[in-house]
Structure formats: C-alpha cells, structure tokens
Amino acid sequence: MRVGQWVRSGLTLGLFSLLAACSTFSGGRGGGAVPVVKDPAPIVSGTMRPYQVRGRWYTPKEQPNYEEVGLASWYGDAFNGRPTSTGERFDMSQLTAAHKTLPLPGLVEVTNLENGRRIVVRVNDRGPFVDGRIIDLSRGAAQELDMLRQGVGRVRVRYLGRAPRLGGGAVLRAEAAPPPAQSTTARPYQPAPQTAPVEATAVVSGSGSYWVQAGSFSDQGAARRIAGRLGARATVDASGGGYRVLVGPWIDANAAETARQAVVARGYADALLISGG
C-alpha cells in the first residue's frame, strides 16, 4: 500500500545519505507540548511530484492551513523496517504516519475524536489509499491514541509544519472527549444464500496472530450473514460492544495482507489488517 519505491527512484545518492541519519528517532512519549522545530529537515523533492495509485492521481503540495476530520487506520509488522517514501526506515513503534499529499517529512497533530487523546506524529510516508481514510498511523501512534483494538478511528488531523531532522513525535494532553460517534460499518451488502449459522464470540487473542476485519456492525444478524459469505475462516467477534466480522487468523503478516486484499476484492473496500497480539 505504500508508494515509497516509486518516489524513491528520483532521489539522489546524497539525499539518501542525509535521510539515513533520520532512521533513529528522538522525542516520543511524555513531551506534553507541540515540538518547536528550529532546524527543519529539507522537504524531499521526489515526494512532491504528482503520482498515481489505482487509477487515481494525487498532487502533493504545501498546505499550511490543512485541517481535516476523517478516519485513521494503522500499519505495523508487515512494513516494519522497510523504507518509507522519504527513505527513512519505518519503525512501527515510533510516532510516525503516512499522508497522501502533505509535504514530507512534516509534523501533524492527530486527535482521536472518540476519547480526546492527542499526539504529534512525523509524516514520512504516502498513504492510505482507501476512500474515507485521511491518515495511516504507525502501530506506536495508534497505541497512544487507543486505536489498536478497533483498527480504525475518527480523528482530526492538523498540519503543524516541517519536521525536525530527527523525530518530532510527542504525546500531548488529552482534550475533553466528545459524545461517542456511531461505529463505522462496512458498505451495504446484498442478501446471500442461506449458510450455516455463525456464532458470535470473542475471537481475537494470541500474541503474533493477524486477522482481517471485513466490517463492524451493530446488528448481529448482519454480521453473521457477511461472515457466512466470506467462508469457513470468517467469524463474528462480539467483544467491544459491537459485532466485527473477522477472517483468520494468520501467523504471518504478509499472508494476512494477501487475505485482506482478497476480502477487498470480494467487495469490502474498508477491510483492515489487525493484530491479535
């Protein structure tokens, strides 16, 4: 889902050497305030070119007043250690993120609108390329926002400006949480032939396991019908106050990602890869 390999092709060898120094991040948890950037890293010119993913064009640009509310997802093990669009190595434990059009590297403030938690993350990658999602967070960032369990959450993203040469991530004081929003559901489905009933249980557990979340529902019957359509490995998870349709588990993250793409091909474009660890 990342486009780092495309944009990296235009970078010079000297620029790669500069960015290699950014692979170890400073800053992080407990800072309490928006970082003050006195020595900003240069914008990576190769990441500011228009690019195309899945038939859609994206045009990165300076957006000093950028502020948007939408859905955030997160990514982790399957991409850990790989180069990001800037050439930095992705460390899933650090406070980083991917955005489709903001300058790289940059800083954004992300607020979880469900619980008021706020963090600052270093944006050094491109994505997510799923309709309705405005930012893709590292596993560490999602953990600080308490988004790991549900896999996706409603957030506000505000651009702060260029990132420092190293780090820039910080945990901020929480805002007052707004009233709970309605849970995100999968796209409408068509009635399916009758299948054996699927029981709703708590299924996500075990360190090192991966699941594909096809959708989240408030109605148990709808969740069971979707699970029935997705085959024997699909189950309904009744923990967390709703009914999630999960497919899996897989021990290997790459195999789970392949399964997620297969679920997307079945018509569930918002399918998520989540960890049971």
C-alpha positions as CSV (number, residue, x, y, z in Angstrom):
1,M,0.0,0.0,0.0
2,R,3.0,2.3,0.3
3,V,4.4,4.1,-2.7
4,G,7.9,4.6,-1.3
5,Q,9.5,2.6,-4.1
6,W,8.1,4.9,-6.8
7,V,9.1,8.2,-5.3
8,R,12.5,7.0,-4.1
9,S,13.6,6.4,-7.7
10,G,14.1,10.2,-8.2
11,L,16.2,10.8,-5.1
12,T,19.9,11.5,-5.4
13,L,22.6,9.5,-3.5
14,G,23.5,12.4,-1.4
15,L,19.9,12.9,-0.3
16,F,19.7,9.2,0.7
17,S,22.8,9.7,2.9
18,L,21.1,12.7,4.6
19,L,17.9,10.8,5.3
20,A,19.7,7.8,6.6
21,A,20.6,9.8,9.7
22,C,16.9,10.1,10.4
23,S,16.3,6.4,10.9
24,T,16.8,6.7,14.6
25,F,14.1,9.0,16.0
26,S,14.3,11.2,19.0
27,G,11.4,12.7,21.0
28,G,8.4,10.5,21.7
29,R,6.3,9.9,24.8
30,G,5.7,12.3,27.5
31,G,6.8,15.6,25.9
32,G,3.4,17.2,26.6
33,A,3.8,20.1,24.1
34,V,3.9,20.6,20.3
35,P,7.6,20.3,19.3
36,V,9.3,23.5,18.4
37,V,11.2,23.0,15.1
38,K,14.4,25.1,15.0
39,D,16.3,23.1,12.4
40,P,13.7,21.6,10.0
41,A,14.6,18.8,7.7
42,P,14.5,19.7,4.0
43,I,11.4,18.6,2.1
44,V,12.2,15.5,0.0
45,S,11.6,16.8,-3.5
46,G,10.9,13.4,-5.0
47,T,7.9,13.0,-2.8
48,M,6.3,16.3,-4.1
49,R,5.7,15.0,-7.6
50,P,2.2,14.0,-8.7
51,Y,1.7,10.3,-8.6
52,Q,-1.0,7.7,-9.5
53,V,-2.3,4.8,-7.4
54,R,-5.1,2.5,-8.6
55,G,-6.1,4.9,-11.4
56,R,-6.3,8.0,-9.2
57,W,-3.9,10.9,-9.3
58,Y,-2.6,12.6,-6.2
59,T,-0.8,16.0,-6.1
60,P,1.3,16.7,-3.0
61,K,1.6,20.4,-2.1
62,E,2.3,22.9,0.7
63,Q,-0.9,23.1,2.8
64,P,-0.1,25.5,5.8
65,N,-3.8,25.7,6.8
66,Y,-4.5,22.0,6.4
67,E,-7.0,20.6,9.0
68,E,-9.3,17.7,8.2
69,V,-11.6,15.3,10.1
70,G,-11.9,11.7,8.9
71,L,-10.9,8.1,9.5
72,A,-7.4,7.0,10.5
73,S,-6.1,3.4,10.1
74,W,-2.7,2.0,11.2
75,Y,0.0,-0.3,9.9
76,G,2.7,-2.2,11.6
77,D,4.5,-5.6,11.3
78,A,4.1,-6.1,7.5
79,F,6.0,-2.9,6.8
80,N,8.3,-2.7,9.8
81,G,11.9,-2.0,8.8
82,R,11.1,-1.1,5.2
83,P,12.0,2.3,3.6
84,T,9.3,4.9,3.7
85,S,8.7,7.4,0.9
86,T,11.3,9.7,2.3
87,G,13.9,7.0,2.5
88,E,13.7,6.7,6.3
89,R,13.2,3.2,7.8
90,F,9.7,2.6,9.1
91,D,9.8,1.8,12.8
92,M,6.3,0.7,13.8
93,S,6.9,1.6,17.5
94,Q,7.6,5.3,16.8
95,L,5.2,8.1,16.3
96,T,5.0,8.3,12.6
97,A,2.4,8.4,9.9
98,A,1.6,8.3,6.1
99,H,-0.4,11.0,4.3
100,K,-1.4,11.3,0.6
101,T,-0.4,14.9,-0.1
102,L,1.3,16.8,2.7
103,P,5.0,17.7,2.4
104,L,7.4,15.1,3.6
105,P,8.8,15.0,6.2
106,G,6.3,17.0,8.2
107,L,4.5,17.2,11.5
108,V,0.8,16.8,12.2
109,E,-1.3,16.8,15.3
110,V,-3.7,13.9,15.4
111,T,-6.7,13.9,17.8
112,N,-8.8,10.8,18.5
113,L,-12.3,12.3,18.5
114,E,-13.6,9.3,20.4
115,N,-11.5,9.8,23.5
116,G,-9.8,13.2,23.2
117,R,-6.2,11.8,23.1
118,R,-3.7,13.9,21.1
119,I,-0.3,13.2,19.6
120,V,2.1,14.8,17.2
121,V,3.5,12.4,14.5
122,R,6.2,12.6,12.0
123,V,4.7,12.2,8.5
124,N,7.3,10.4,6.3
125,D,5.3,8.1,4.0
126,R,2.5,8.2,1.5
127,G,-1.0,6.6,2.0
128,P,-3.5,5.4,2.9
129,F,-5.1,4.7,-0.5
130,V,-8.6,3.8,0.8
131,D,-11.6,6.0,0.3
132,G,-12.6,7.8,3.5
133,R,-9.3,7.5,5.3
134,I,-7.1,10.6,5.7
135,I,-4.1,9.2,7.6
136,D,-2.3,5.9,8.2
137,L,-0.6,5.8,11.6
138,S,2.2,3.7,12.9
139,R,1.4,1.0,15.4
140,G,3.0,3.1,18.1
141,A,0.9,6.1,17.2
142,A,-2.3,4.1,17.1
143,Q,-1.5,2.7,20.5
144,E,-1.1,6.1,22.0
145,L,-4.4,7.1,20.6
146,D,-6.0,3.8,21.9
147,M,-7.0,2.7,18.3
148,L,-5.2,-0.7,18.1
149,R,-8.3,-2.7,19.1
150,Q,-10.8,-1.3,16.6
151,G,-8.2,-0.8,13.8
152,V,-9.8,2.4,12.6
153,G,-10.9,5.6,14.3
154,R,-12.4,9.0,13.7
155,V,-9.7,11.7,14.0
156,R,-8.9,15.3,13.4
157,V,-5.5,16.0,11.6
158,R,-3.9,19.4,11.7
159,Y,-0.7,20.2,9.8
160,L,2.0,21.8,12.1
161,G,4.7,22.4,9.5
162,R,8.0,20.9,8.6
163,A,9.5,18.1,10.7
164,P,12.9,18.3,12.5
165,R,15.8,16.4,11.1
166,L,15.2,13.8,13.8
167,G,12.0,12.6,15.5
168,G,9.3,15.2,16.3
169,G,6.7,12.8,17.7
170,A,5.1,13.7,21.1
171,V,2.2,12.8,23.3
172,L,0.0,15.8,24.2
173,R,-2.5,16.4,27.0
174,A,-5.9,14.9,26.2
175,E,-8.8,17.1,25.2
176,A,-12.3,16.6,26.6
177,A,-13.8,13.7,24.8
178,P,-16.8,14.4,22.6
179,P,-20.0,12.3,22.6
180,P,-19.4,8.9,21.2
181,A,-19.9,8.7,17.4
182,Q,-21.7,5.9,15.7
183,S,-19.4,3.0,14.8
184,T,-18.2,2.6,11.2
185,T,-19.9,-0.1,9.2
186,A,-19.0,-2.0,6.1
187,R,-20.5,-1.0,2.7
188,P,-24.1,-2.2,2.0
189,Y,-24.3,-5.9,1.2
190,Q,-26.6,-8.0,-1.0
191,P,-28.5,-10.9,0.5
192,A,-26.7,-14.2,0.3
193,P,-27.8,-17.8,0.1
194,Q,-28.5,-19.3,3.5
195,T,-25.5,-20.7,5.2
196,A,-24.8,-22.4,8.5
197,P,-25.2,-20.0,11.4
198,V,-22.0,-18.3,12.7
199,E,-21.8,-17.9,16.4
200,A,-20.7,-14.6,17.9
201,T,-17.7,-15.0,20.3
202,A,-14.6,-13.2,21.4
203,V,-12.0,-14.4,18.9
204,V,-9.1,-12.0,18.7
205,S,-6.4,-13.3,21.0
206,G,-2.9,-14.7,21.0
207,S,0.4,-12.9,20.5
208,G,1.7,-12.8,16.9
209,S,-1.7,-13.6,15.2
210,Y,-3.2,-11.4,12.5
211,W,-6.8,-11.0,11.4
212,V,-8.6,-9.3,8.6
213,Q,-11.6,-7.2,9.8
214,A,-14.1,-7.1,6.9
215,G,-16.6,-4.9,8.7
216,S,-18.1,-3.8,12.0
217,F,-21.8,-3.9,12.7
218,S,-24.3,-3.0,15.4
219,D,-26.7,-5.8,14.2
220,Q,-25.6,-9.4,14.9
221,G,-27.6,-10.9,12.1
222,A,-26.0,-8.7,9.5
223,A,-22.5,-9.6,10.8
224,R,-23.4,-13.3,10.7
225,R,-24.6,-13.0,7.1
226,I,-21.4,-11.3,6.0
227,A,-19.3,-13.9,7.8
228,G,-21.2,-16.7,6.0
229,R,-20.4,-15.1,2.7
230,L,-16.7,-15.0,3.4
231,G,-16.2,-18.7,4.1
232,A,-15.1,-21.1,6.8
233,R,-12.3,-18.8,8.2
234,A,-14.7,-16.0,8.9
235,T,-16.1,-15.5,12.4
236,V,-18.0,-12.9,14.3
237,D,-16.3,-11.2,17.3
238,A,-18.8,-10.0,19.9
239,S,-16.3,-8.2,22.2
240,G,-16.1,-4.5,22.4
241,G,-19.7,-3.6,22.2
242,G,-20.4,-4.5,18.6
243,Y,-20.1,-7.3,16.1
244,R,-17.0,-7.5,13.9
245,V,-16.6,-9.8,11.0
246,L,-13.0,-11.3,11.2
247,V,-11.2,-13.6,8.8
248,G,-8.2,-15.6,10.0
249,P,-6.0,-15.9,11.9
250,W,-2.6,-16.0,10.2
251,I,0.8,-16.1,11.9
252,D,2.5,-14.4,9.0
253,A,1.7,-10.7,8.4
254,N,2.3,-11.0,4.7
255,A,-0.1,-13.9,4.3
256,A,-2.7,-11.9,6.3
257,E,-2.2,-8.9,4.0
258,T,-2.8,-11.1,1.0
259,A,-6.0,-12.3,2.6
260,R,-7.1,-8.7,3.3
261,Q,-6.7,-7.9,-0.4
262,A,-8.8,-10.9,-1.3
263,V,-11.5,-9.6,1.1
264,V,-11.3,-6.2,-0.6
265,A,-11.8,-7.9,-4.0
266,R,-14.9,-9.5,-2.6
267,G,-16.4,-6.0,-2.2
268,Y,-15.3,-4.9,1.3
269,A,-13.1,-2.0,0.4
270,D,-12.6,-1.0,4.1
271,A,-11.1,-4.3,5.2
272,L,-8.5,-3.8,7.9
273,L,-5.4,-5.9,8.9
274,I,-5.4,-6.1,12.7
275,S,-3.1,-7.8,15.2
276,G,-4.3,-10.1,17.9
277,G,-1.2,-9.6,20.0
